[in-house]
């Protein structure tokens, strides 16, 4: 087992409300390993209405 740091930028789907972000982000990272810690570091709103999330995570990988 090893610790791994990860930084990602994902499109925030319009059908995912803020109250469901935790569950959605955990699902997005499930294949990467066991999620130990994570934080949303930025939310970017584009002029066309697209929203992007920047986040950091620490994972435990086999």
PQR file with spaces between the fields and no chain letter, atoms N, CA, C, O and H, PARSE charges and radii, in Angstrom:
ATOM       1  N    UNK     1       0.841   -1.184    0.000 -0.4000 1.5000
ATOM       2  CA   UNK     1       0.000    0.000    0.000 -0.0000 2.0000
ATOM       3  C    UNK     1       0.884    1.243    0.000  0.5500 1.7000
ATOM       4  O    UNK     1       1.946    1.272    0.622 -0.5500 1.4000
ATOM       5  N    UNK     2       0.421    2.269   -0.711 -0.4000 1.5000
ATOM       6  CA   UNK     2       1.169    3.520   -0.723 -0.0000 2.0000
ATOM       7  C    UNK     2       0.213    4.697   -0.776  0.5500 1.7000
ATOM       8  O    UNK     2      -0.914    4.577   -1.256 -0.5500 1.4000
ATOM       9  H    UNK     2      -0.442    2.246   -1.216  0.4000 1.0000
ATOM      10  N    UNK     3       0.670    5.824   -0.282 -0.4000 1.5000
ATOM      11  CA   UNK     3      -0.109    7.063   -0.342 -0.0000 2.0000
ATOM      12  C    UNK     3       0.177    7.753   -1.660  0.5500 1.7000
ATOM      13  O    UNK     3       1.309    7.756   -2.145 -0.5500 1.4000
ATOM      14  H    UNK     3       1.585    5.922    0.109  0.4000 1.0000
ATOM      15  N    UNK     4      -0.856    8.333   -2.230 -0.4000 1.5000
ATOM      16  CA   UNK     4      -0.701    9.020   -3.505 -0.0000 2.0000
ATOM      17  C    UNK     4      -1.469   10.326   -3.460  0.5500 1.7000
ATOM      18  O    UNK     4      -2.617   10.374   -3.018 -0.5500 1.4000
ATOM      19  H    UNK     4      -1.776    8.330   -1.836  0.4000 1.0000
ATOM      20  N    UNK     5      -0.821   11.384   -3.923 -0.4000 1.5000
ATOM      21  CA   UNK     5      -1.460   12.693   -4.007 -0.0000 2.0000
ATOM      22  C    UNK     5      -2.019   12.872   -5.414  0.5500 1.7000
ATOM      23  O    UNK     5      -1.416   12.432   -6.393 -0.5500 1.4000
ATOM      24  H    UNK     5       0.111   11.345   -4.282  0.4000 1.0000
ATOM      25  N    UNK     6      -3.171   13.520   -5.505 -0.4000 1.5000
ATOM      26  CA   UNK     6      -3.849   13.661   -6.789 -0.0000 2.0000
ATOM      27  C    UNK     6      -4.461   15.049   -6.892  0.5500 1.7000
ATOM      28  O    UNK     6      -5.045   15.550   -5.931 -0.5500 1.4000
ATOM      29  H    UNK     6      -3.661   13.878   -4.710  0.4000 1.0000
ATOM      30  N    UNK     7      -4.327   15.664   -8.051 -0.4000 1.5000
ATOM      31  CA   UNK     7      -5.001   16.931   -8.342 -0.0000 2.0000
ATOM      32  C    UNK     7      -5.789   16.727   -9.622  0.5500 1.7000
ATOM      33  O    UNK     7      -5.272   16.189  -10.601 -0.5500 1.4000
ATOM      34  H    UNK     7      -3.853   15.257   -8.832  0.4000 1.0000
ATOM      35  N    UNK     8      -7.035   17.155   -9.612 -0.4000 1.5000
ATOM      36  CA   UNK     8      -7.898   16.964  -10.782 -0.0000 2.0000
ATOM      37  C    UNK     8      -8.734   18.201  -11.047  0.5500 1.7000
ATOM      38  O    UNK     8      -8.953   19.039  -10.171 -0.5500 1.4000
ATOM      39  H    UNK     8      -7.455   17.591   -8.817  0.4000 1.0000
ATOM      40  N    UNK     9      -9.185   18.282  -12.266 -0.4000 1.5000
ATOM      41  CA   UNK     9     -10.087   19.330  -12.734 -0.0000 2.0000
ATOM      42  C    UNK     9     -11.204   18.601  -13.480  0.5500 1.7000
ATOM      43  O    UNK     9     -10.960   17.999  -14.525 -0.5500 1.4000
ATOM      44  H    UNK     9      -9.007   17.601  -12.977  0.4000 1.0000
ATOM      45  N    UNK    10     -12.428   18.652  -12.947 -0.4000 1.5000
ATOM      46  CA   UNK    10     -13.558   17.939  -13.548 -0.0000 2.0000
ATOM      47  C    UNK    10     -14.703   18.892  -13.847  0.5500 1.7000
ATOM      48  O    UNK    10     -14.892   19.892  -13.155 -0.5500 1.4000
ATOM      49  H    UNK    10     -12.626   19.141  -12.098  0.4000 1.0000
ATOM      50  N    UNK    11     -15.460   18.572  -14.880 -0.4000 1.5000
ATOM      51  CA   UNK    11     -16.684   19.319  -15.167 -0.0000 2.0000
ATOM      52  C    UNK    11     -17.727   18.905  -14.137  0.5500 1.7000
ATOM      53  O    UNK    11     -17.956   17.716  -13.916 -0.5500 1.4000
ATOM      54  H    UNK    11     -15.306   17.759  -15.442  0.4000 1.0000
ATOM      55  N    UNK    12     -18.348   19.879  -13.519 -0.4000 1.5000
ATOM      56  CA   UNK    12     -19.413   19.648  -12.535 -0.0000 2.0000
ATOM      57  C    UNK    12     -20.702   19.487  -13.329  0.5500 1.7000
ATOM      58  O    UNK    12     -21.203   20.473  -13.869 -0.5500 1.4000
ATOM      59  H    UNK    12     -18.163   20.845  -13.699  0.4000 1.0000
ATOM      60  N    UNK    13     -21.257   18.285  -13.419 -0.4000 1.5000
ATOM      61  CA   UNK    13     -22.463   18.067  -14.221 -0.0000 2.0000
ATOM      62  C    UNK    13     -23.642   18.901  -13.709  0.5500 1.7000
ATOM      63  O    UNK    13     -23.821   19.048  -12.500 -0.5500 1.4000
ATOM      64  H    UNK    13     -20.850   17.484  -12.980  0.4000 1.0000
ATOM      65  N    UNK    14     -24.438   19.443  -14.621 -0.4000 1.5000
ATOM      66  CA   UNK    14     -25.576   20.275  -14.212 -0.0000 2.0000
ATOM      67  C    UNK    14     -26.617   19.524  -13.382  0.5500 1.7000
ATOM      68  O    UNK    14     -27.366   20.144  -12.626 -0.5500 1.4000
ATOM      69  H    UNK    14     -24.293   19.324  -15.603  0.4000 1.0000
ATOM      70  N    UNK    15     -26.673   18.198  -13.513 -0.4000 1.5000
ATOM      71  CA   UNK    15     -27.674   17.428  -12.766 -0.0000 2.0000
ATOM      72  C    UNK    15     -27.208   17.034  -11.360  0.5500 1.7000
ATOM      73  O    UNK    15     -27.939   16.347  -10.645 -0.5500 1.4000
ATOM      74  H    UNK    15     -26.065   17.695  -14.127  0.4000 1.0000
ATOM      75  N    UNK    16     -26.004   17.456  -10.949 -0.4000 1.5000
ATOM      76  CA   UNK    16     -25.495   17.155   -9.604 -0.0000 2.0000
ATOM      77  C    UNK    16     -25.603   18.419   -8.751  0.5500 1.7000
ATOM      78  O    UNK    16     -24.851   19.371   -8.959 -0.5500 1.4000
ATOM      79  H    UNK    16     -25.410   18.014  -11.529  0.4000 1.0000
ATOM      80  N    UNK    17     -26.537   18.434   -7.790 -0.4000 1.5000
ATOM      81  CA   UNK    17     -26.680   19.612   -6.926 -0.0000 2.0000
ATOM      82  C    UNK    17     -25.527   19.674   -5.918  0.5500 1.7000
ATOM      83  O    UNK    17     -24.880   18.659   -5.658 -0.5500 1.4000
ATOM      84  H    UNK    17     -27.148   17.661   -7.622  0.4000 1.0000
ATOM      85  N    UNK    18     -25.267   20.850   -5.353 -0.4000 1.5000
ATOM      86  CA   UNK    18     -24.176   20.980   -4.373 -0.0000 2.0000
ATOM      87  C    UNK    18     -24.273   19.969   -3.226  0.5500 1.7000
ATOM      88  O    UNK    18     -23.250   19.498   -2.730 -0.5500 1.4000
ATOM      89  H    UNK    18     -25.792   21.675   -5.564  0.4000 1.0000
ATOM      90  N    UNK    19     -25.473   19.638   -2.812 -0.4000 1.5000
ATOM      91  CA   UNK    19     -25.639   18.694   -1.701 -0.0000 2.0000
ATOM      92  C    UNK    19     -25.176   17.277   -2.057  0.5500 1.7000
ATOM      93  O    UNK    19     -24.957   16.463   -1.160 -0.5500 1.4000
ATOM      94  H    UNK    19     -26.304   20.020   -3.216  0.4000 1.0000
ATOM      95  N    UNK    20     -25.024   16.973   -3.338 -0.4000 1.5000
ATOM      96  CA   UNK    20     -24.603   15.642   -3.777 -0.0000 2.0000
ATOM      97  C    UNK    20     -23.147   15.589   -4.255  0.5500 1.7000
ATOM      98  O    UNK    20     -22.692   14.550   -4.732 -0.5500 1.4000
ATOM      99  H    UNK    20     -25.202   17.635   -4.067  0.4000 1.0000
ATOM     100  N    UNK    21     -22.409   16.713   -4.129 -0.4000 1.5000
ATOM     101  CA   UNK    21     -21.030   16.742   -4.622 -0.0000 2.0000
ATOM     102  C    UNK    21     -20.135   15.717   -3.927  0.5500 1.7000
ATOM     103  O    UNK    21     -19.313   15.072   -4.577 -0.5500 1.4000
ATOM     104  H    UNK    21     -22.779   17.558   -3.741  0.4000 1.0000
ATOM     105  N    UNK    22     -20.288   15.565   -2.631 -0.4000 1.5000
ATOM     106  CA   UNK    22     -19.439   14.616   -1.889 -0.0000 2.0000
ATOM     107  C    UNK    22     -19.572   13.211   -2.470  0.5500 1.7000
ATOM     108  O    UNK    22     -18.568   12.562   -2.764 -0.5500 1.4000
ATOM     109  H    UNK    22     -20.956   16.088   -2.102  0.4000 1.0000
ATOM     110  N    UNK    23     -20.776   12.755   -2.632 -0.4000 1.5000
ATOM     111  CA   UNK    23     -21.028   11.418   -3.173 -0.0000 2.0000
ATOM     112  C    UNK    23     -20.500   11.310   -4.606  0.5500 1.7000
ATOM     113  O    UNK    23     -19.863   10.317   -4.958 -0.5500 1.4000
ATOM     114  H    UNK    23     -21.591   13.283   -2.394  0.4000 1.0000
ATOM     115  N    UNK    24     -20.759   12.311   -5.421 -0.4000 1.5000
ATOM     116  CA   UNK    24     -20.337   12.298   -6.817 -0.0000 2.0000
ATOM     117  C    UNK    24     -18.811   12.260   -6.938  0.5500 1.7000
ATOM     118  O    UNK    24     -18.274   11.485   -7.728 -0.5500 1.4000
ATOM     119  H    UNK    24     -21.277   13.117   -5.136  0.4000 1.0000
ATOM     120  N    UNK    25     -18.107   13.097   -6.155 -0.4000 1.5000
ATOM     121  CA   UNK    25     -16.644   13.102   -6.207 -0.0000 2.0000
ATOM     122  C    UNK    25     -16.071   11.758   -5.754  0.5500 1.7000
ATOM     123  O    UNK    25     -15.121   11.253   -6.352 -0.5500 1.4000
ATOM     124  H    UNK    25     -18.544   13.727   -5.513  0.4000 1.0000
ATOM     125  N    UNK    26     -16.641   11.190   -4.713 -0.4000 1.5000
ATOM     126  CA   UNK    26     -16.158    9.889   -4.239 -0.0000 2.0000
ATOM     127  C    UNK    26     -16.345    8.815   -5.318  0.5500 1.7000
ATOM     128  O    UNK    26     -15.489    7.945   -5.476 -0.5500 1.4000
ATOM     129  H    UNK    26     -17.413   11.600   -4.228  0.4000 1.0000
ATOM     130  N    UNK    27     -17.449    8.870   -6.053 -0.4000 1.5000
ATOM     131  CA   UNK    27     -17.676    7.924   -7.147 -0.0000 2.0000
ATOM     132  C    UNK    27     -16.650    8.123   -8.261  0.5500 1.7000
ATOM     133  O    UNK    27     -16.171    7.152   -8.847 -0.5500 1.4000
ATOM     134  H    UNK    27     -18.144    9.577   -5.925  0.4000 1.0000
ATOM     135  N    UNK    28     -16.313    9.374   -8.551 -0.4000 1.5000
ATOM     136  CA   UNK    28     -15.347    9.662   -9.606 -0.0000 2.0000
ATOM     137  C    UNK    28     -13.961    9.117   -9.268  0.5500 1.7000
ATOM     138  O    UNK    28     -13.200    8.751  -10.164 -0.5500 1.4000
ATOM     139  H    UNK    28     -16.702   10.163   -8.075  0.4000 1.0000
ATOM     140  N    UNK    29     -13.639    9.063   -7.995 -0.4000 1.5000
ATOM     141  CA   UNK    29     -12.311    8.626   -7.557 -0.0000 2.0000
ATOM     142  C    UNK    29     -12.251    7.166   -7.122  0.5500 1.7000
ATOM     143  O    UNK    29     -11.170    6.680   -6.789 -0.5500 1.4000
ATOM     144  H    UNK    29     -14.258    9.360   -7.267  0.4000 1.0000
ATOM     145  N    UNK    30     -13.346    6.471   -7.113 -0.4000 1.5000
ATOM     146  CA   UNK    30     -13.403    5.098   -6.588 -0.0000 2.0000
ATOM     147  C    UNK    30     -12.385    4.169   -7.249  0.5500 1.7000
ATOM     148  O    UNK    30     -11.802    3.323   -6.569 -0.5500 1.4000
ATOM     149  H    UNK    30     -14.224    6.867   -7.383  0.4000 1.0000
ATOM     150  N    UNK    31     -12.161    4.303   -8.530 -0.4000 1.5000
ATOM     151  CA   UNK    31     -11.238    3.413   -9.240 -0.0000 2.0000
ATOM     152  C    UNK    31      -9.773    3.730   -8.942  0.5500 1.7000
ATOM     153  O    UNK    31      -8.895    2.917   -9.232 -0.5500 1.4000
ATOM     154  H    UNK    31     -12.634    4.990   -9.082  0.4000 1.0000
ATOM     155  N    UNK    32      -9.502    4.900   -8.368 -0.4000 1.5000
ATOM     156  CA   UNK    32      -8.123    5.332   -8.109 -0.0000 2.0000
ATOM     157  C    UNK    32      -7.539    4.710   -6.846  0.5500 1.7000
ATOM     158  O    UNK    32      -6.321    4.571   -6.734 -0.5500 1.4000
ATOM     159  H    UNK    32     -10.216    5.560   -8.133  0.4000 1.0000
ATOM     160  N    UNK    33      -8.384    4.337   -5.903 -0.4000 1.5000
ATOM     161  CA   UNK    33      -7.915    3.798   -4.631 -0.0000 2.0000
ATOM     162  C    UNK    33      -8.822    4.267   -3.507  0.5500 1.7000
ATOM     163  O    UNK    33      -9.860    4.883   -3.749 -0.5500 1.4000
ATOM     164  H    UNK    33      -9.374    4.449   -5.995  0.4000 1.0000
ATOM     165  N    UNK    34      -8.422    3.972   -2.274 -0.4000 1.5000
ATOM     166  CA   UNK    34      -9.215    4.373   -1.110 -0.0000 2.0000
ATOM     167  C    UNK    34      -8.976    5.849   -0.810  0.5500 1.7000
ATOM     168  O    UNK    34      -7.839    6.271   -0.596 -0.5500 1.4000
ATOM     169  H    UNK    34      -7.579    3.471   -2.077  0.4000 1.0000
ATOM     170  N    UNK    35     -10.033    6.614   -0.795 -0.4000 1.5000
ATOM     171  CA   UNK    35      -9.953    8.056   -0.575 -0.0000 2.0000
ATOM     172  C    UNK    35      -9.775    8.339    0.915  0.5500 1.7000
ATOM     173  O    UNK    35     -10.631    7.989    1.728 -0.5500 1.4000
ATOM     174  H    UNK    35     -10.956    6.272   -0.969  0.4000 1.0000
ATOM     175  N    UNK    36      -8.652    8.976    1.267 -0.4000 1.5000
ATOM     176  CA   UNK    36      -8.393    9.305    2.667 -0.0000 2.0000
ATOM     177  C    UNK    36      -8.799   10.736    2.989  0.5500 1.7000
ATOM     178  O    UNK    36      -9.446   10.994    4.005 -0.5500 1.4000
ATOM     179  H    UNK    36      -7.957    9.260    0.607  0.4000 1.0000
ATOM     180  N    UNK    37      -8.416   11.658    2.124 -0.4000 1.5000
ATOM     181  CA   UNK    37      -8.740   13.074    2.309 -0.0000 2.0000
ATOM     182  C    UNK    37      -8.948   13.711    0.950  0.5500 1.7000
ATOM     183  O    UNK    37      -8.338   13.303   -0.038 -0.5500 1.4000
ATOM     184  H    UNK    37      -7.891   11.449    1.299  0.4000 1.0000
ATOM     185  N    UNK    38      -9.810   14.709    0.906 -0.4000 1.5000
ATOM     186  CA   UNK    38      -9.985   15.464   -0.329 -0.0000 2.0000
ATOM     187  C    UNK    38     -10.504   16.846    0.005  0.5500 1.7000
ATOM     188  O    UNK    38     -11.070   17.076    1.074 -0.5500 1.4000
ATOM     189  H    UNK    38     -10.306   15.041    1.709  0.4000 1.0000
ATOM     190  N    UNK    39     -10.299   17.772   -0.937 -0.4000 1.5000
ATOM     191  CA   UNK    39     -10.774   19.146   -0.762 -0.0000 2.0000
ATOM     192  C    UNK    39     -11.023   19.768   -2.126  0.5500 1.7000
ATOM     193  O    UNK    39     -10.222   19.614   -3.047 -0.5500 1.4000
ATOM     194  H    UNK    39      -9.839   17.585   -1.805  0.4000 1.0000
ATOM     195  N    UNK    40     -12.134   20.468   -2.245 -0.4000 1.5000
ATOM     196  CA   UNK    40     -12.386   21.276   -3.438 -0.0000 2.0000
ATOM     197  C    UNK    40     -11.585   22.556   -3.250  0.5500 1.7000
ATOM     198  O    UNK    40     -11.770   23.267   -2.262 -0.5500 1.4000
ATOM     199  H    UNK    40     -12.786   20.594   -1.497  0.4000 1.0000
ATOM     200  N    UNK    41     -10.694   22.854   -4.196 -0.4000 1.5000
ATOM     201  CA   UNK    41      -9.829   24.023   -4.075 -0.0000 2.0000
ATOM     202  C    UNK    41     -10.282   25.190   -4.939  0.5500 1.7000
ATOM     203  O    UNK    41      -9.840   26.320   -4.729 -0.5500 1.4000
ATOM     204  H    UNK    41     -10.544   22.277   -4.999  0.4000 1.0000
ATOM     205  N    UNK    42     -11.161   24.935   -5.912 -0.4000 1.5000
ATOM     206  CA   UNK    42     -11.681   26.023   -6.745 -0.0000 2.0000
ATOM     207  C    UNK    42     -12.939   25.562   -7.470  0.5500 1.7000
ATOM     208  O    UNK    42     -13.081   24.391   -7.823 -0.5500 1.4000
ATOM     209  H    UNK    42     -11.520   24.018   -6.083  0.4000 1.0000
ATOM     210  N    UNK    43     -13.838   26.501   -7.679 -0.4000 1.5000
ATOM     211  CA   UNK    43     -15.024   26.294   -8.512 -0.0000 2.0000
ATOM     212  C    UNK    43     -14.966   27.379   -9.575  0.5500 1.7000
ATOM     213  O    UNK    43     -14.935   28.568   -9.259 -0.5500 1.4000
ATOM     214  H    UNK    43     -13.723   27.452   -7.392  0.4000 1.0000
ATOM     215  N    UNK    44     -14.952   26.965  -10.834 -0.4000 1.5000
ATOM     216  CA   UNK    44     -14.812   27.904  -11.943 -0.0000 2.0000
ATOM     217  C    UNK    44     -16.085   27.865  -12.774  0.5500 1.7000
ATOM     218  O    UNK    44     -16.493   26.807  -13.253 -0.5500 1.4000
ATOM     219  H    UNK    44     -14.977   25.998  -11.091  0.4000 1.0000
ATOM     220  N    UNK    45     -16.708   29.022  -12.941 -0.4000 1.5000
ATOM     221  CA   UNK    45     -17.908   29.138  -13.782 -0.0000 2.0000
ATOM     222  C    UNK    45     -17.508   29.779  -15.103  0.5500 1.7000
ATOM     223  O    UNK    45     -16.978   30.889  -15.132 -0.5500 1.4000
ATOM     224  H    UNK    45     -16.377   29.882  -12.552  0.4000 1.0000
ATOM     225  N    UNK    46     -17.767   29.071  -16.187 -0.4000 1.5000
ATOM     226  CA   UNK    46     -17.450   29.568  -17.524 -0.0000 2.0000
ATOM     227  C    UNK    46     -18.591   30.453  -18.032  0.5500 1.7000
ATOM     228  O    UNK    46     -19.727   30.314  -17.577 -0.5500 1.4000
ATOM     229  H    UNK    46     -18.198   28.169  -16.163  0.4000 1.0000
ATOM     230  N    UNK    47     -18.302   31.360  -18.970 -0.4000 1.5000
ATOM     231  CA   UNK    47     -19.362   32.211  -19.534 -0.0000 2.0000
ATOM     232  C    UNK    47     -20.503   31.414  -20.181  0.5500 1.7000
ATOM     233  O    UNK    47     -21.643   31.876  -20.220 -0.5500 1.4000
ATOM     234  H    UNK    47     -17.380   31.472  -19.339  0.4000 1.0000
ATOM     235  N    UNK    48     -20.188   30.215  -20.687 -0.4000 1.5000
ATOM     236  CA   UNK    48     -21.227   29.399  -21.330 -0.0000 2.0000
ATOM     237  C    UNK    48     -22.070   28.611  -20.317  0.5500 1.7000
ATOM     238  O    UNK    48     -22.950   27.845  -20.710 -0.5500 1.4000
ATOM     239  H    UNK    48     -19.262   29.839  -20.655  0.4000 1.0000
ATOM     240  N    UNK    49     -21.803   28.797  -19.013 -0.4000 1.5000
ATOM     241  CA   UNK    49     -22.577   28.126  -17.976 -0.0000 2.0000
ATOM     242  C    UNK    49     -21.927   26.867  -17.423  0.5500 1.7000
ATOM     243  O    UNK    49     -22.374   26.341  -16.404 -0.5500 1.4000
ATOM     244  H    UNK    49     -21.088   29.419  -18.694  0.4000 1.0000
ATOM     245  N    UNK    50     -20.879   26.376  -18.078 -0.4000 1.5000
ATOM     246  CA   UNK    50     -20.185   25.189  -17.579 -0.0000 2.0000
ATOM     247  C    UNK    50     -19.495   25.513  -16.251  0.5500 1.7000
ATOM     248  O    UNK    50     -18.922   26.588  -16.075 -0.5500 1.4000
ATOM     249  H    UNK    50     -20.516   26.803  -18.906  0.4000 1.0000
ATOM     250  N    UNK    51     -19.567   24.558  -15.326 -0.4000 1.5000
ATOM     251  CA   UNK    51     -18.893   24.709  -14.029 -0.0000 2.0000
ATOM     252  C    UNK    51     -17.821   23.636  -13.927  0.5500 1.7000
ATOM     253  O    UNK    51     -18.049   22.476  -14.271 -0.5500 1.4000
ATOM     254  H    UNK    51     -20.034   23.685  -15.469  0.4000 1.0000
ATOM     255  N    UNK    52     -16.653   24.038  -13.452 -0.4000 1.5000
ATOM     256  CA   UNK    52     -15.543   23.113  -13.270 -0.0000 2.0000
ATOM     257  C    UNK    52     -15.107   23.127  -11.816  0.5500 1.7000
ATOM     258  O    UNK    52     -15.095   24.171  -11.164 -0.5500 1.4000
ATOM     259  H    UNK    52     -16.468   24.981  -13.172  0.4000 1.0000
ATOM     260  N    UNK    53     -14.748   21.949  -11.318 -0.4000 1.5000
ATOM     261  CA   UNK    53     -14.241   21.806   -9.957 -0.0000 2.0000
ATOM     262  C    UNK    53     -12.768   21.432  -10.010  0.5500 1.7000
ATOM     263  O    UNK    53     -12.372   20.522  -10.739 -0.5500 1.4000
ATOM     264  H    UNK    53     -14.757   21.101  -11.847  0.4000 1.0000
ATOM     265  N    UNK    54     -11.975   22.131   -9.243 -0.4000 1.5000
ATOM     266  CA   UNK    54     -10.593   21.721   -9.039 -0.0000 2.0000
ATOM     267  C    UNK    54     -10.531   21.150   -7.632  0.5500 1.7000
ATOM     268  O    UNK    54     -11.065   21.740   -6.694 -0.5500 1.4000
ATOM     269  H    UNK    54     -12.297   22.870   -8.651  0.4000 1.0000
ATOM     270  N    UNK    55      -9.885   20.010   -7.486 -0.4000 1.5000
ATOM     271  CA   UNK    55      -9.783   19.425   -6.155 -0.0000 2.0000
ATOM     272  C    UNK    55      -8.482   18.661   -6.001  0.5500 1.7000
ATOM     273  O    UNK    55      -7.840   18.274   -6.978 -0.5500 1.4000
ATOM     274  H    UNK    55      -9.452   19.530   -8.248  0.4000 1.0000
ATOM     275  N    UNK    56      -8.113   18.458   -4.750 -0.4000 1.5000
ATOM     276  CA   UNK    56      -6.934   17.690   -4.384 -0.0000 2.0000
ATOM     277  C    UNK    56      -7.397   16.522   -3.522  0.5500 1.7000
ATOM     278  O    UNK    56      -8.388   16.618   -2.799 -0.5500 1.4000
ATOM     279  H    UNK    56      -8.635   18.773   -3.957  0.4000 1.0000
ATOM     280  N    UNK    57      -6.669   15.428   -3.613 -0.4000 1.5000
ATOM     281  CA   UNK    57      -7.022   14.259   -2.812 -0.0000 2.0000
ATOM     282  C    UNK    57      -5.769   13.489   -2.417  0.5500 1.7000
ATOM     283  O    UNK    57      -4.737   13.567   -3.083 -0.5500 1.4000
ATOM     284  H    UNK    57      -5.864   15.350   -4.200  0.4000 1.0000
ATOM     285  N    UNK    58      -5.879   12.756   -1.334 -0.4000 1.5000
ATOM     286  CA   UNK    58      -4.854   11.799   -0.919 -0.0000 2.0000
ATOM     287  C    UNK    58      -5.528   10.436   -0.917  0.5500 1.7000
ATOM     288  O    UNK    58      -6.571   10.240   -0.295 -0.5500 1.4000
ATOM     289  H    UNK    58      -6.717   12.693   -0.793  0.4000 1.0000
ATOM     290  N    UNK    59      -4.909    9.500   -1.627 -0.4000 1.5000
ATOM     291  CA   UNK    59      -5.474    8.167   -1.795 -0.0000 2.0000
ATOM     292  C    UNK    59      -4.518    7.104   -1.283  0.5500 1.7000
ATOM     293  O    UNK    59      -3.300    7.289   -1.287 -0.5500 1.4000
ATOM     294  H    UNK    59      -4.061    9.660   -2.132  0.4000 1.0000
ATOM     295  N    UNK    60      -5.075    6.009   -0.852 -0.4000 1.5000
ATOM     296  CA   UNK    60      -4.302    4.831   -0.488 -0.0000 2.0000
ATOM     297  C    UNK    60      -4.464    3.845   -1.638  0.5500 1.7000
ATOM     298  O    UNK    60      -5.568    3.379   -1.917 -0.5500 1.4000
ATOM     299  H    UNK    60      -6.064    5.859   -0.849  0.4000 1.0000
ATOM     300  N    UNK    61      -3.347    3.531   -2.306 -0.4000 1.5000
ATOM     301  CA   UNK    61      -3.387    2.650   -3.477 -0.0000 2.0000
ATOM     302  C    UNK    61      -2.667    1.343   -3.180  0.5500 1.7000
ATOM     303  O    UNK    61      -1.708    1.312   -2.409 -0.5500 1.4000
ATOM     304  H    UNK    61      -2.450    3.910   -2.079  0.4000 1.0000
ATOM     305  N    UNK    62      -3.141    0.261   -3.802 -0.4000 1.5000
ATOM     306  CA   UNK    62      -2.451   -1.032   -3.612 -0.0000 2.0000
ATOM     307  C    UNK    62      -1.090   -1.036   -4.291  0.5500 1.7000
ATOM     308  O    UNK    62      -0.375   -2.036   -4.235 -0.5500 1.4000
ATOM     309  H    UNK    62      -3.920    0.287   -4.429  0.4000 1.0000
